[in-house]
Amino acid sequence: MSEVSPNSPTNYPGHSAQIRTTDVLVVGGGITGKACALGLAQIGLQTIEIAPDLGQNVESPQGAQWGQRIYAFSPSTQKLLAHLQIWDALDHSRLQAVRDMRIYGDRGEKNDQLHLSAFEAGTPQLAWIGESNLIEHTLDQASRFQNKLERISDAVNCIEADADGVTAHLANGSAIRAKLLVAADGANSPIRTELGITATEESYSQSAVVANWTCTYPHLETAFQWFLPGGDIVAMLPLPDKQVSMVWSTSSENAAQLLQLNQDQWADQFSTIANGAIIKQLGDLTLNSVPAAFPLRKIRAQRFIGPEASPKVVLIGDAAHVMHPLAGQGLNLGLRDVAVLLHILGKRESFRSPSDLVLLRRYERQRQGDTSALLWVTDKLKKLFSASSNTERQLRNWGLGLVNKSHFIKQRLIERALGEVDFD
């Protein structure tokens, strides 16, 4: 049974002379890091996961109020979680299947929309909507019973990579030696910086305002998204029991104002934006959480493995890429990193170390194509719908209607959104 080791000098000597060894060290305590650590242990690799907050108990969500951190889980994510044997352990009463997606242009005309249907695509659902802490709690429970996984609540001060592996020096003065280090330490990844891996970063000068609402009309298992004049994007994602989760991408100044609104002022907002289409579709909306906001940006690491001379580190999740939430694919992209890494390491030849250069380059090649394509499409859509000229408005809205009439194009879009992972 794996337990979280507390950050205390009684567990580790206050010097790095005593160095523990392991096959793989995962740095990061989010969903991506936790899923990766569990999966690596399940394929037989001795694994240690380190993050400052691993000792904190993530409570299982309960009651009528849903958490603020809501994600869309694609079928590729569902397949990974099933592979990790935690999908069936989730409380499915807190997951909402998405059968339809409706995306509306910013002119308010009837034909300026794109409708994606699970029925037309021949799939049971396009996605599921659920809470972050639902997934994290279940990952934590599974990790406690994985005897090849140890979790340590601490921070990594620095790392040293050489031809044979990586040594991580922890804040408490101890050190861990690993054949491979997996950096799942977030968008501002200190490990990425320490390795000298450059990352292109672009601010969208926007923030995403998130909040949950109860609605008087049924959402019909549909995810809605409205592009608004001026570049704002409002998404309403279905939750169980006639609830929806809002993601409103807007200027940082407007986001600050939205956070100050009371219930009546929010009602005024919904009655005016998108020509009142949100209320027409969902009815009256009652706030069911405290709104929050976070800045939006695009980040892409130039390399997904490092250091350049003798790679012993792989980047996954936000450490490798961050994207605009308009496609709802950020977490799914990170978990596809995990799925590919598990597949490559799980199928490796017996003579290859987990940090064998052939394996790491294979991982990087496979992930860069998927990442580049999704980041490019998302970025171009964001900028296209931020353009303000009449010609651009007409072209983009006409394009939505044109795509909506093409079964072939819609099928390709759905296939891209569903994602592909392979464990066989």
C-alpha positions in Angstrom: 0.0 0.0 0.0 1.3 3.4 -1.0 1.1 6.2 1.5 2.0 9.9 1.3 5.3 10.5 3.1 5.2 13.8 5.0 7.8 16.4 4.4 9.9 16.1 7.5 13.6 15.6 8.3 12.7 12.5 10.4 11.9 10.6 7.2 14.9 11.8 5.2 18.3 12.9 6.4 19.0 16.6 5.9 21.7 16.0 3.3 21.8 14.5 -0.1 24.5 12.0 0.6 21.8 9.3 1.1 20.1 9.0 -2.3 17.1 6.8 -2.8 16.6 5.2 -6.2 13.6 4.4 -8.3 12.6 3.7 -11.9 10.5 6.8 -12.6 10.0 10.0 -10.7 6.8 12.0 -11.5 6.9 15.6 -10.4 3.4 17.1 -10.2 0.2 16.5 -8.2 -2.6 17.4 -10.7 -4.8 15.0 -12.6 -2.2 14.5 -15.3 0.6 13.8 -12.8 -1.5 11.5 -10.7 -2.8 9.5 -13.6 0.7 9.1 -15.0 2.2 7.9 -11.7 -0.6 5.4 -11.2 -0.2 4.1 -14.8 3.5 3.7 -14.6 3.3 1.7 -11.3 0.6 -0.5 -12.9 2.9 -1.5 -15.8 5.5 -2.6 -13.2 7.8 0.4 -12.9 8.8 1.4 -9.4 7.4 5.0 -9.2 7.7 7.9 -6.9 5.4 10.9 -7.2 6.3 14.2 -5.6 4.3 17.4 -5.2 3.9 19.9 -2.3 0.2 19.2 -1.9 0.0 15.4 -2.1 -0.6 15.1 1.6 -3.8 17.1 1.3 -6.9 15.0 1.2 -9.1 15.6 -1.9 -12.6 15.1 -0.7 -15.1 13.2 -2.8 -17.7 15.8 -4.1 -21.1 15.5 -2.6 -24.4 17.4 -2.5 -26.2 19.6 -5.0 -23.3 22.1 -5.4 -20.7 21.2 -8.1 -17.1 22.2 -7.9 -15.6 25.2 -9.7 -13.1 23.2 -11.7 -15.2 21.5 -14.4 -13.7 19.6 -17.3 -14.9 18.0 -20.5 -13.6 14.5 -20.7 -13.2 13.1 -24.2 -13.6 9.4 -25.1 -9.8 9.2 -25.2 -9.7 10.3 -21.6 -12.5 7.8 -20.7 -10.4 5.0 -22.3 -7.3 6.0 -20.3 -9.3 6.1 -17.0 -10.8 2.7 -17.8 -7.3 1.4 -18.5 -6.2 2.7 -15.1 -9.2 0.9 -13.6 -10.8 3.9 -12.1 -13.6 4.8 -14.6 -16.0 2.4 -13.1 -15.1 3.6 -9.6 -16.2 7.2 -10.3 -19.6 8.4 -9.0 -21.4 8.4 -12.3 -24.3 10.4 -10.9 -21.9 13.3 -11.0 -20.9 12.9 -14.6 -23.0 14.3 -17.5 -22.8 12.7 -20.9 -22.8 15.2 -23.8 -24.8 14.0 -26.8 -24.9 17.2 -28.8 -22.8 20.3 -29.3 -24.2 23.6 -30.7 -21.9 26.4 -31.7 -23.3 29.8 -32.7 -21.7 32.6 -34.6 -21.8 36.3 -33.6 -24.3 37.7 -36.1 -27.3 36.1 -34.4 -28.6 34.6 -37.7 -30.3 31.2 -37.7 -27.9 29.6 -40.2 -24.7 30.8 -38.4 -24.3 27.7 -36.3 -22.6 24.3 -36.2 -24.4 21.2 -34.8 -22.3 18.2 -33.8 -24.4 15.1 -32.9 -23.3 11.8 -31.3 -26.2 10.1 -33.0 -25.1 11.3 -36.5 -21.4 10.3 -35.7 -22.4 6.8 -34.6 -21.0 7.2 -31.1 -22.8 7.0 -27.7 -21.6 10.4 -26.6 -19.2 13.2 -27.6 -17.8 13.8 -24.1 -18.6 13.8 -20.4 -18.6 16.8 -18.1 -17.4 16.3 -14.6 -15.5 17.8 -11.6 -11.8 17.9 -11.2 -12.0 16.7 -7.6 -14.2 13.7 -8.6 -11.3 12.4 -10.8 -8.6 13.4 -8.3 -10.3 11.7 -5.3 -10.6 8.5 -7.2 -7.0 8.6 -8.5 -5.9 9.2 -4.9 -7.9 6.2 -3.7 -6.4 3.9 -6.4 -2.9 5.1 -5.7 -3.0 4.1 -2.1 -3.4 0.5 -3.0 -0.6 0.4 -5.7 2.4 -1.2 -4.1 4.9 0.1 -6.7 3.9 3.7 -6.2 5.1 5.9 -3.4 3.8 9.5 -3.0 5.9 12.2 -1.2 4.5 15.6 -0.2 7.5 17.8 -0.9 8.9 20.1 -3.5 11.8 19.6 -6.0 14.5 22.3 -5.6 16.6 21.3 -8.6 17.5 18.4 -10.8 20.8 17.0 -12.2 20.6 14.9 -15.4 23.5 12.8 -16.7 24.0 9.9 -19.1 22.5 7.4 -16.7 19.5 9.2 -15.1 18.3 12.1 -13.1 18.9 13.2 -9.5 16.2 15.3 -7.9 17.1 17.3 -4.8 14.1 18.0 -2.6 13.3 20.9 -0.4 13.8 18.8 2.8 17.5 18.1 1.8 17.0 14.6 0.6 17.6 13.4 -3.0 16.0 10.8 -5.3 17.8 9.1 -8.2 15.6 7.9 -11.1 16.1 6.5 -14.5 13.4 8.8 -15.9 11.8 11.9 -14.7 8.3 12.9 -15.8 7.6 16.7 -15.5 4.0 17.3 -14.8 4.7 20.5 -12.9 2.4 22.9 -14.6 2.4 25.7 -17.2 5.2 27.6 -15.4 7.2 24.3 -15.1 10.4 24.9 -13.1 11.8 21.7 -14.5 11.3 22.8 -18.1 13.1 26.1 -17.3 15.9 24.3 -15.5 16.5 22.0 -18.5 16.7 25.1 -20.8 13.8 24.0 -22.9 12.3 27.1 -24.5 8.6 27.6 -24.7 6.7 30.0 -26.9 4.1 31.8 -24.9 1.3 34.2 -26.0 -1.2 35.9 -23.8 -4.7 36.2 -25.2 -5.3 39.3 -23.0 -8.4 37.4 -21.7 -9.6 35.7 -18.6 -12.0 32.8 -18.3 -14.8 33.4 -15.8 -16.2 30.2 -14.5 -19.4 29.6 -12.6 -22.1 27.0 -12.2 -25.8 27.6 -12.6 -29.2 25.9 -12.2 -31.5 26.4 -15.2 -35.2 26.2 -15.6 -35.2 24.5 -19.0 -33.5 21.1 -19.6 -30.2 21.3 -21.3 -31.0 18.2 -23.3 -27.5 16.8 -22.8 -26.1 19.6 -25.0 -23.0 21.7 -24.8 -23.6 25.2 -26.1 -21.1 27.8 -27.2 -21.7 31.4 -28.4 -19.2 33.5 -30.1 -20.0 37.1 -29.3 -19.1 40.4 -31.1 -15.8 41.7 -29.9 -14.2 38.3 -29.3 -15.9 37.0 -26.2 -16.9 33.3 -26.1 -19.5 31.9 -23.7 -19.8 28.2 -23.2 -22.5 26.5 -21.2 -21.6 22.8 -20.4 -24.3 20.5 -19.2 -24.2 19.1 -15.6 -26.6 16.6 -14.0 -29.9 17.8 -12.5 -30.6 20.8 -14.8 -27.3 22.5 -14.0 -24.8 24.0 -16.4 -21.2 25.1 -16.0 -20.3 28.5 -17.6 -16.9 29.3 -19.2 -16.9 33.0 -20.3 -13.7 34.0 -22.1 -13.5 37.8 -22.0 -11.2 40.7 -21.5 -9.4 40.8 -18.1 -11.2 44.1 -17.4 -14.7 42.7 -18.1 -13.8 39.5 -16.1 -13.1 41.6 -13.0 -16.5 43.3 -13.4 -18.3 40.0 -13.9 -16.9 38.7 -10.7 -18.6 41.5 -8.8 -22.1 40.9 -10.2 -25.0 39.8 -8.0 -27.8 37.4 -9.2 -30.0 40.2 -10.7 -27.1 41.7 -12.5 -26.1 38.3 -14.0 -29.7 37.9 -15.2 -29.4 41.3 -17.0 -26.2 40.1 -18.6 -27.8 36.9 -19.9 -30.8 38.7 -21.2 -28.6 41.0 -23.4 -25.6 38.9 -24.7 -26.1 36.7 -27.8 -29.5 38.5 -28.3 -30.9 36.7 -25.2 -30.3 33.3 -26.8 -28.8 31.8 -23.6 -32.0 32.4 -21.6 -34.1 31.3 -24.6 -32.2 28.0 -24.6 -31.8 27.4 -20.9 -34.4 29.5 -19.2 -33.7 31.5 -16.0 -30.3 30.9 -14.5 -29.6 30.8 -10.8 -26.0 31.1 -9.6 -24.9 27.9 -7.8 -21.2 28.6 -7.1 -18.8 31.5 -6.4 -17.5 32.8 -9.8 -13.8 32.6 -10.4 -11.5 33.8 -13.1 -8.1 32.7 -14.5 -5.9 34.2 -17.3 -5.8 32.7 -20.8 -2.7 32.0 -22.7 -1.1 29.7 -25.2 2.2 27.8 -24.4 4.1 25.3 -26.3 7.4 23.8 -25.4 9.9 23.5 -28.2 10.9 20.1 -27.0 9.0 17.5 -25.0 12.1 15.7 -23.8 15.4 17.0 -22.3 18.1 17.8 -21.7 19.2 17.9 -25.4 22.5 16.1 -25.0 21.1 13.1 -23.2 17.4 13.2 -22.6 16.2 11.7 -19.3 13.1 13.9 -18.7 9.8 14.0 -20.5 7.2 16.8 -20.3 3.5 16.1 -20.1 0.4 18.2 -19.6 0.6 21.9 -19.0 4.4 21.6 -18.7 4.4 20.8 -22.5 1.4 22.8 -23.8 -1.4 25.2 -22.7 -4.3 26.1 -25.0 -7.4 28.3 -25.1 -10.4 26.5 -23.5 -12.8 27.2 -26.4 -12.4 23.6 -27.6 -12.4 22.1 -24.1 -9.4 19.9 -24.9 -6.7 21.1 -22.6 -6.9 18.3 -20.0 -7.7 15.7 -22.7 -4.5 16.7 -24.6 -2.4 16.2 -21.4 -4.0 12.8 -20.7 -3.2 11.8 -24.2 0.4 12.5 -23.3 0.0 10.1 -20.4 -1.6 7.4 -22.6 1.1 7.6 -25.2 3.9 7.4 -22.6 2.3 4.5 -20.9 1.9 2.6 -24.2 5.5 3.2 -25.2 7.0 2.2 -21.9 4.6 -0.7 -21.4 5.5 -2.2 -24.8 9.2 -1.5 -24.6 11.7 -4.3 -25.3 13.0 -5.9 -22.1 16.6 -4.6 -22.7 15.5 -1.0 -22.9 15.6 1.3 -19.9 12.5 3.6 -19.4 14.8 6.5 -20.4 16.1 4.8 -23.5 16.6 7.5 -26.2 14.6 5.5 -28.8 11.6 5.5 -26.5 11.8 9.1 -25.6 12.1 10.2 -29.2 9.2 8.0 -30.1 7.1 9.7 -27.4 8.1 13.2 -28.6 7.4 12.5 -32.3 3.9 11.1 -31.5 2.9 13.9 -29.2 4.2 16.8 -31.2 1.9 16.2 -34.2 -1.3 15.9 -32.1 -0.3 18.9 -30.0 0.7 21.2 -32.9 -2.5 20.5 -34.8 -4.9 21.1 -31.8 -3.0 24.2 -30.7 -3.0 25.7 -34.2 -6.7 25.1 -34.8 -7.7 26.5 -31.4 -5.5 29.5 -31.7 -6.8 30.3 -35.3 -10.4 29.9 -34.2 -9.9 32.3 -31.3 -8.3 34.9 -33.5 -10.8 34.5 -36.3 -13.7 35.2 -34.0 -11.9 38.2 -32.4 -11.5 39.9 -35.8 -13.9 42.9 -36.1 -14.3 43.8 -39.7 -17.6 43.1 -41.4 -16.0 41.0 -44.1 -14.3 38.8 -41.5 -17.6 38.5 -39.6 -19.4 37.4 -42.7 -16.8 34.9 -43.7 -16.5 33.2 -40.3 -20.2 32.9 -39.8 -20.7 31.7 -43.4 -18.0 29.2 -42.7 -19.9 27.8 -39.6 -23.0 27.3 -41.7 -21.0 25.7 -44.6 -19.3 23.2 -42.2 -22.7 22.4 -40.7 -23.9 21.3 -44.1 -21.0 18.9 -44.7 -21.4 15.6 -43.0 -17.8 14.6 -44.0 -16.2 17.7 -42.4 -18.3 17.3 -39.3 -17.3 13.7 -39.0 -13.6 14.6 -39.2 -14.1 17.3 -36.5 -15.8 14.8 -34.2 -13.0 12.2 -34.8 -10.4 14.9 -33.8 -12.4 15.8 -30.7 -12.8 12.1 -29.6 -9.1 11.5 -29.8 -7.3 8.2 -30.2 -5.3 6.2 -27.6 -3.9 2.8 -27.9 -3.0 0.3 -25.1 -3.0 -2.9 -27.2 
